[in-house]
Amino acid sequence: MPKSFLMVGGSSDIAIVTANRLLDEGNCVTLLARDVSRVEELAAKGAKVIEGDALDQEAVLAAIDEAISM
């Protein structure tokens, strides 16, 4: 059964590598990312992308909502 992961700072290098691995393993991934252009490939692989900053409460809550709905 796939697991759901939320990655804050989703456009960082380490998050991109980790998200790729999680998606390849069949998991659900939600990314909170400031630079969505860096995660277009992940979105194409099925990751849900929320544009925003970790200091923005609304963006964080939107990312949480998306991750738990997967």
C-alpha positions, 0 to 999 in steps of 0.5 A: 500500500503506498504511503503519502509524504509531504516535503516542505522545501520541495524544490531543494536538491535533496527533496528532489532526489528523495521525491523521485525515489519515493515516486519510483517506489509507488508512493504519493508525494506532495511538495511545498515548493517556492520554485515550482519550475524546479519540480515540474518533472516531479509533477509530471511523475504524479507529485502534487505541488503547492507553491509557497513558503514554509513560513506562509501558514496558508500554504503549509495548511494547503500542502497538509490538506493535499497530502492527507487527501491522497 
